[in-house]
Amino acid sequence: MSEGTSRSVLRPRSVTPVAVEAIATAVSARLDLLGEATTSSTVTGATLRAQDVTPGDLFAALPGARVHGAQFAVDAIDAGASAVLTDSAGASVLKTSVPPGTPVAVLVHPDPRSVLGAVSARVYGDPSRRLRLIGITGTSGKTTSSYMLESALMAAGHRVGLIGTVETRIAGERQPSSLTTPEAPSLQAMLAAMVEQGVDTVVMEVSSHALALGRVRGAHFAIGAFTNLSQDHLDFHPTMLDYFEAKSRLFVPVPSEHSVPGASEHAARAVICVDDEWGERLAAMVGRGAVTTSTRHSAAAWFAGPSRLRDDGSQTVTVRAPMGENHTLSVPLPGRYNVANALTALAVADAAGVSVPDAARGIAEVRVPGRVELVDRGQDFLAVVDYAHKPAALDAVIATLRGQATGRLAVVVGAGGNRDMGKRPLMGAAAARGAYLVVVTDDNPRDEDPALIRAAVRAGAEGVDADERPVGAQDVVEIGDRAAAIAHAVRWARTGDVVLVAGKGHETGQEVAGVKTPFDDRTVVAEAIDARAAELDPQEDDT
C-alpha cells in the first residue's frame, strides 16, 4: 500500500498500486518504457500539475493551447512521477528531455484528455462505483439544489459528500473549491478519499466545461439532475445549442472516437426540470425514463403548486408526487426559482430512496451561502447579497425581491472579465428594468480593463426605455470601487427599501489584473450599514 497527500488536492490516505500495463490496456494506450521501467511498474496517484506530484504518481502531460504539458514532465519525474500519460508529440518531447536511464513508463494515446478520467478512476480504484454519485447541472440553481439535496440526504441518515462552487465537504470536512467541477485526477482522488472516510452518497455540481472537457469521464453517476438553461459561458461555447449539448452529456451517451467502454459520464437515471424549453427538449431526448419536475406544467411527474409566502421570505408549497399524493414542502428561500430548485432536490432524493417526509425536513433546514443571503445589522431596510451573475438569474432575484418588498430597490451590479462579453449589457438591462437605482461597479475584472466592462454594463442599463423602468427610477450611477458602490447604495436606502448586491455571492476575493485581494460582499455590506448608522446617529465626543 502507498500513502501520501498532495499539497493542494485532497487524496485518499492509502491507494493500492496499479501496474502501468493494466492501465495502458484499459484505455488502449501504447506503452513506452524508458530506463529500467517495466510493464509491472506501478502508480499510486494521478495529477495534471507537476507541482502536485507525489512519489508514484502518473503525470498527465496534455497538449495545451500555448504549451504542451510534456514541457513539465521532467519536473514531475524529478518529484517522483513513475508514469506519464501523453500523446505522440509529448512522447517525442520526453525522449529528448528525460535524462538517459531515468525509469519512467510513458502511456501514449491519440487523445489523452479523453481517457484521463478513465485512467484516474483506474488508479484510485474506481471510487464512484463504491458510493452513489449524483450530478446536478444547469445554468442556475446548481449550488442551491446541491445544498438542498445534501440536507435531504443527511436528514435520512446518509453520510454525504458535497463537491461544488462554494466548497467541498467531505464527511464534515470543508475546503474551498477552485472549480465548480475539479479536473479528472483531482475528482477521482476526492471520491476515493470520501469512500475511505465512509461517505455513501456524493452530491456534485457538474459544469458544462467539465462535461465538454471530459473532467467527469470515468465517473459513474447514479442520478443526473438538470435545473435550467440560460445565457452564460458563450465565451467557451460558440452557441446556446453547443452549451445545451454539453449539458446533455450527463444524460445522453455521446459516441467518441476514443471512448473507453464503461467510462461514459451519462447518468443511469435522470431528473429534469421542464420549466424552460431546454428542459423540455432534454426530457424528450432522454425519453420515458426521465423523471420530470415543474412549477409551471402540471403534467410533470413532480409538480409544485402556488407558493404561500411568509414574512421572513420563506415559502410553503403543496407538491404533487408521481403517484398523485400531495406533500407540504417548506422552502427557506424566496422566489419561485427556489421552489423549482427544492422540487428538483426532492425528486432526486426520492430517486435515491429517501422518503419524502425525511427529504422535506432536510430541505426546510438548509442554508445556502451567498444565495439571497440577508445581511441584518438591525437596519430598517433589507440588504441582500446574491450570486446572480447571469441575466436570467438577476431577473429572477430582482422579480422576487420586488414582489416581496414595500419600498424601492437598488441593485449594485457588474460583470466578470475574461468571460462571456455578450451578457454584460444584458446584466445592466436586467438591473435597470427592475431597480429604482442601478449602481454599476466592478465584479472580478481579472485581466481586462475594468472601465470597459463597466461601460458595457452601463450601456445595457441606459439602453432600457424609461417606460420599462420603475416609475421614478433614478439615473444609472457608475462607481468602479466596489466597496464605494455598495456604500452609495446603502446610504441611498430608506425605510422599507431593498439593496441587492449581485454577482459575487459567497466569494471572498476580488480579482483585478491577476491579483486576488480579500473582498466579501456580505462583510462589506455589513460595514457600510454600520457606517451609515454611525453617520445618522453619531456618538457624543466625550474628550
URWO-V342787 format. One record per residue. N is the residue number from 1. PSI is psi in degrees with one decimal (999 if undefined). Layout:
n:N psi:PSI
n:N psi:PSI
//
This chain:
n:1 psi:150.2
n:2 psi:140.0
n:3 psi:152.7
n:4 psi:154.5
n:5 psi:143.1
n:6 psi:161.7
n:7 psi:-28.4
n:8 psi:-4.8
n:9 psi:130.5
n:10 psi:131.7
n:11 psi:163.0
n:12 psi:154.1
n:13 psi:-31.2
n:14 psi:134.7
n:15 psi:134.2
n:16 psi:123.9
n:17 psi:142.4
n:18 psi:131.6
n:19 psi:140.0
n:20 psi:-31.6
n:21 psi:-39.9
n:22 psi:-38.9
n:23 psi:-45.6
n:24 psi:-42.0
n:25 psi:-40.0
n:26 psi:-30.9
n:27 psi:12.9
n:28 psi:46.1
n:29 psi:147.4
n:30 psi:141.3
n:31 psi:112.2
n:32 psi:132.2
n:33 psi:118.3
n:34 psi:149.2
n:35 psi:-133.2
n:36 psi:15.9
n:37 psi:146.7
n:38 psi:171.5
n:39 psi:-21.0
n:40 psi:3.0
n:41 psi:145.8
n:42 psi:161.1
n:43 psi:151.7
n:44 psi:12.4
n:45 psi:173.9
n:46 psi:146.3
n:47 psi:154.9
n:48 psi:-11.3
n:49 psi:120.6
n:50 psi:-33.9
n:51 psi:-11.5
n:52 psi:2.9
n:53 psi:136.6
n:54 psi:157.3
n:55 psi:132.4
n:56 psi:0.2
n:57 psi:155.9
n:58 psi:125.6
n:59 psi:126.1
n:60 psi:108.8
n:61 psi:89.3
n:62 psi:150.6
n:63 psi:137.4
n:64 psi:174.7
n:65 psi:-32.7
n:66 psi:-41.3
n:67 psi:141.2
n:68 psi:136.4
n:69 psi:-20.7
n:70 psi:-21.2
n:71 psi:-21.5
n:72 psi:4.7
n:73 psi:-37.9
n:74 psi:-40.6
n:75 psi:-41.2
n:76 psi:-42.4
n:77 psi:-40.1
n:78 psi:-31.7
n:79 psi:-5.1
n:80 psi:4.2
n:81 psi:133.2
n:82 psi:-10.1
n:83 psi:155.3
n:84 psi:131.6
n:85 psi:124.3
n:86 psi:-174.0
n:87 psi:-174.0
n:88 psi:-39.7
n:89 psi:-41.8
n:90 psi:-38.9
n:91 psi:-37.2
n:92 psi:-39.9
n:93 psi:-42.2
n:94 psi:-39.5
n:95 psi:-27.7
n:96 psi:-18.0
n:97 psi:-26.3
n:98 psi:127.4
n:99 psi:139.2
n:100 psi:139.1
n:101 psi:-10.5
n:102 psi:124.2
n:103 psi:113.7
n:104 psi:136.8
n:105 psi:131.0
n:106 psi:116.8
n:107 psi:117.2
n:108 psi:122.5
n:109 psi:143.5
n:110 psi:-31.8
n:111 psi:78.5
n:112 psi:-31.9
n:113 psi:-35.8
n:114 psi:-23.2
n:115 psi:0.0
n:116 psi:-38.5
n:117 psi:-45.7
n:118 psi:-39.7
n:119 psi:-46.7
n:120 psi:-40.9
n:121 psi:-41.4
n:122 psi:-41.8
n:123 psi:-41.7
n:124 psi:16.2
n:125 psi:26.0
n:126 psi:60.0
n:127 psi:-29.4
n:128 psi:-12.9
n:129 psi:-7.4
n:130 psi:9.4
n:131 psi:175.1
n:132 psi:117.3
n:133 psi:126.1
n:134 psi:124.3
n:135 psi:136.7
n:136 psi:125.2
n:137 psi:168.8
n:138 psi:171.8
n:139 psi:-54.4
n:140 psi:154.8
n:141 psi:-3.8
n:142 psi:-47.9
n:143 psi:-47.8
n:144 psi:-45.4
n:145 psi:-37.8
n:146 psi:-44.7
n:147 psi:-41.3
n:148 psi:-43.1
n:149 psi:-41.3
n:150 psi:-45.8
n:151 psi:-38.5
n:152 psi:-43.0
n:153 psi:-40.4
n:154 psi:-34.0
n:155 psi:-25.2
n:156 psi:6.5
n:157 psi:8.4
n:158 psi:150.9
n:159 psi:112.2
n:160 psi:140.0
n:161 psi:148.6
n:162 psi:129.1
n:163 psi:117.1
n:164 psi:-167.8
n:165 psi:-43.9
n:166 psi:-45.8
n:167 psi:169.2
n:168 psi:128.9
n:169 psi:128.8
n:170 psi:103.1
n:171 psi:44.5
n:172 psi:-14.3
n:173 psi:132.7
n:174 psi:141.8
n:175 psi:151.2
n:176 psi:153.4
n:177 psi:127.6
n:178 psi:-25.2
n:179 psi:147.5
n:180 psi:-45.6
n:181 psi:120.7
n:182 psi:161.0
n:183 psi:158.4
n:184 psi:-47.3
n:185 psi:-41.5
n:186 psi:-41.1
n:187 psi:-48.2
n:188 psi:-35.3
n:189 psi:-43.2
n:190 psi:-42.6
n:191 psi:-40.1
n:192 psi:-39.0
n:193 psi:-38.1
n:194 psi:-43.4
n:195 psi:-44.5
n:196 psi:-31.5
n:197 psi:13.7
n:198 psi:12.8
n:199 psi:134.0
n:200 psi:-19.5
n:201 psi:135.3
n:202 psi:130.1
n:203 psi:127.8
n:204 psi:130.1
n:205 psi:135.6
n:206 psi:113.2
n:207 psi:162.2
n:208 psi:-34.2
n:209 psi:-44.6
n:210 psi:-40.1
n:211 psi:-41.5
n:212 psi:-34.9
n:213 psi:1.6
n:214 psi:19.1
n:215 psi:-25.4
n:216 psi:7.0
n:217 psi:140.3
n:218 psi:-8.2
n:219 psi:131.2
n:220 psi:103.4
n:221 psi:123.2
n:222 psi:-38.6
n:223 psi:138.6
n:224 psi:141.1
n:225 psi:143.8
n:226 psi:130.3
n:227 psi:-54.2
n:228 psi:176.3
n:229 psi:130.1
n:230 psi:174.3
n:231 psi:125.5
n:232 psi:157.0
n:233 psi:27.1
n:234 psi:5.7
n:235 psi:-24.5
n:236 psi:-45.3
n:237 psi:128.7
n:238 psi:-28.3
n:239 psi:165.2
n:240 psi:-34.3
n:241 psi:-41.5
n:242 psi:-40.7
n:243 psi:-47.0
n:244 psi:-43.6
n:245 psi:-33.4
n:246 psi:-45.1
n:247 psi:-37.8
n:248 psi:-15.5
n:249 psi:-24.7
n:250 psi:-14.7
n:251 psi:-25.3
n:252 psi:127.2
n:253 psi:136.4
n:254 psi:114.5
n:255 psi:143.4
n:256 psi:144.7
n:257 psi:-32.2
n:258 psi:28.7
n:259 psi:147.9
n:260 psi:128.1
n:261 psi:130.3
n:262 psi:2.9
n:263 psi:10.3
n:264 psi:147.2
n:265 psi:-2.5
n:266 psi:143.0
n:267 psi:152.4
n:268 psi:-34.0
n:269 psi:152.4
n:270 psi:134.2
n:271 psi:121.0
n:272 psi:124.0
n:273 psi:126.0
n:274 psi:30.9
n:275 psi:-20.4
n:276 psi:171.8
n:277 psi:-31.3
n:278 psi:-38.2
n:279 psi:-41.6
n:280 psi:-41.7
n:281 psi:-42.8
n:282 psi:-42.3
n:283 psi:-38.2
n:284 psi:-36.7
n:285 psi:-41.7
n:286 psi:-38.2
n:287 psi:-154.8
n:288 psi:-22.0
n:289 psi:-10.9
n:290 psi:137.1
n:291 psi:120.1
n:292 psi:149.2
n:293 psi:151.5
n:294 psi:148.2
n:295 psi:2.9
n:296 psi:-35.7
n:297 psi:112.6
n:298 psi:-13.8
n:299 psi:-10.3
n:300 psi:155.6
n:301 psi:-42.1
n:302 psi:126.5
n:303 psi:132.6
n:304 psi:128.2
n:305 psi:-168.0
n:306 psi:149.5
n:307 psi:141.7
n:308 psi:111.8
n:309 psi:146.2
n:310 psi:165.1
n:311 psi:-28.7
n:312 psi:5.7
n:313 psi:-13.8
n:314 psi:170.3
n:315 psi:157.6
n:316 psi:137.1
n:317 psi:153.2
n:318 psi:125.9
n:319 psi:130.8
n:320 psi:122.2
n:321 psi:169.3
n:322 psi:-31.7
n:323 psi:5.0
n:324 psi:-7.2
n:325 psi:147.9
n:326 psi:144.0
n:327 psi:149.3
n:328 psi:127.8
n:329 psi:124.3
n:330 psi:124.4
n:331 psi:116.6
n:332 psi:7.1
n:333 psi:150.4
n:334 psi:165.3
n:335 psi:136.8
n:336 psi:-28.7
n:337 psi:-28.7
n:338 psi:-24.8
n:339 psi:-41.7
n:340 psi:-42.2
n:341 psi:-44.5
n:342 psi:-39.0
n:343 psi:-40.6
n:344 psi:-45.2
n:345 psi:-40.7
n:346 psi:-43.7
n:347 psi:-38.6
n:348 psi:-43.3
n:349 psi:-42.4
n:350 psi:-43.4
n:351 psi:-26.0
n:352 psi:2.2
n:353 psi:9.7
n:354 psi:138.4
n:355 psi:148.7
n:356 psi:-43.8
n:357 psi:-41.5
n:358 psi:-45.5
n:359 psi:-43.5
n:360 psi:-37.7
n:361 psi:-41.7
n:362 psi:-42.5
n:363 psi:-38.5
n:364 psi:-20.9
n:365 psi:2.6
n:366 psi:149.5
n:367 psi:128.7
n:368 psi:115.3
n:369 psi:130.8
n:370 psi:11.4
n:371 psi:108.9
n:372 psi:48.8
n:373 psi:122.8
n:374 psi:141.2
n:375 psi:106.9
n:376 psi:111.1
n:377 psi:25.7
n:378 psi:10.7
n:379 psi:164.8
n:380 psi:18.6
n:381 psi:167.8
n:382 psi:131.5
n:383 psi:126.5
n:384 psi:135.3
n:385 psi:131.0
n:386 psi:148.6
n:387 psi:-0.7
n:388 psi:109.1
n:389 psi:17.1
n:390 psi:148.3
n:391 psi:-45.5
n:392 psi:-39.1
n:393 psi:-39.8
n:394 psi:-42.3
n:395 psi:-45.5
n:396 psi:-45.3
n:397 psi:-34.4
n:398 psi:-44.7
n:399 psi:-39.9
n:400 psi:-48.6
n:401 psi:-39.7
n:402 psi:-32.7
n:403 psi:-19.7
n:404 psi:-7.5
n:405 psi:152.3
n:406 psi:-19.4
n:407 psi:-158.1
n:408 psi:166.3
n:409 psi:130.0
n:410 psi:138.8
n:411 psi:124.7
n:412 psi:120.5
n:413 psi:149.6
n:414 psi:-158.0
n:415 psi:151.0
n:416 psi:147.8
n:417 psi:161.8
n:418 psi:30.5
n:419 psi:-179.3
n:420 psi:107.3
n:421 psi:-26.3
n:422 psi:-23.6
n:423 psi:-7.3
n:424 psi:-54.1
n:425 psi:-28.4
n:426 psi:-34.3
n:427 psi:-45.3
n:428 psi:-41.3
n:429 psi:-41.3
n:430 psi:-42.2
n:431 psi:-43.8
n:432 psi:-34.4
n:433 psi:-23.2
n:434 psi:-14.2
n:435 psi:144.3
n:436 psi:-31.0
n:437 psi:125.3
n:438 psi:123.0
n:439 psi:109.0
n:440 psi:129.5
n:441 psi:-176.1
n:442 psi:142.4
n:443 psi:-103.4
n:444 psi:91.1
n:445 psi:-24.7
n:446 psi:-122.1
n:447 psi:3.7
n:448 psi:164.5
n:449 psi:115.4
n:450 psi:-35.9
n:451 psi:-36.1
n:452 psi:-37.0
n:453 psi:-46.4
n:454 psi:-39.1
n:455 psi:-39.4
n:456 psi:-41.9
n:457 psi:-44.0
n:458 psi:-39.0
n:459 psi:-39.6
n:460 psi:-40.2
n:461 psi:-44.1
n:462 psi:-13.7
n:463 psi:-6.0
n:464 psi:126.8
n:465 psi:148.5
n:466 psi:-35.4
n:467 psi:-7.8
n:468 psi:-10.5
n:469 psi:160.3
n:470 psi:147.8
n:471 psi:129.7
n:472 psi:7.9
n:473 psi:143.2
n:474 psi:166.8
n:475 psi:152.0
n:476 psi:137.2
n:477 psi:138.6
n:478 psi:120.4
n:479 psi:107.3
n:480 psi:-44.8
n:481 psi:116.1
n:482 psi:-40.4
n:483 psi:-41.1
n:484 psi:-36.1
n:485 psi:-42.9
n:486 psi:-44.0
n:487 psi:-38.2
n:488 psi:-45.8
n:489 psi:-39.0
n:490 psi:-43.1
n:491 psi:-30.0
n:492 psi:-31.5
n:493 psi:146.4
n:494 psi:179.1
n:495 psi:127.5
n:496 psi:-6.1
n:497 psi:173.2
n:498 psi:133.1
n:499 psi:117.5
n:500 psi:122.7
n:501 psi:111.1
n:502 psi:153.3
n:503 psi:-37.8
n:504 psi:-25.9
n:505 psi:-113.2
n:506 psi:-10.2
n:507 psi:145.9
n:508 psi:16.1
n:509 psi:160.5
n:510 psi:128.4
n:511 psi:117.3
n:512 psi:124.3
n:513 psi:41.5
n:514 psi:1.4
n:515 psi:126.8
n:516 psi:122.8
n:517 psi:152.9
n:518 psi:130.1
n:519 psi:116.1
n:520 psi:114.0
n:521 psi:-38.7
n:522 psi:-41.6
n:523 psi:-43.2
n:524 psi:-38.9
n:525 psi:-45.2
n:526 psi:-43.2
n:527 psi:-37.7
n:528 psi:-37.9
n:529 psi:-42.7
n:530 psi:-41.5
n:531 psi:-39.2
n:532 psi:-43.5
n:533 psi:-38.8
n:534 psi:-35.7
n:535 psi:-39.1
n:536 psi:-26.6
n:537 psi:67.6
n:538 psi:142.5
n:539 psi:146.4
n:540 psi:140.7
n:541 psi:114.0
n:542 psi:20.7
n:543 psi:999
//
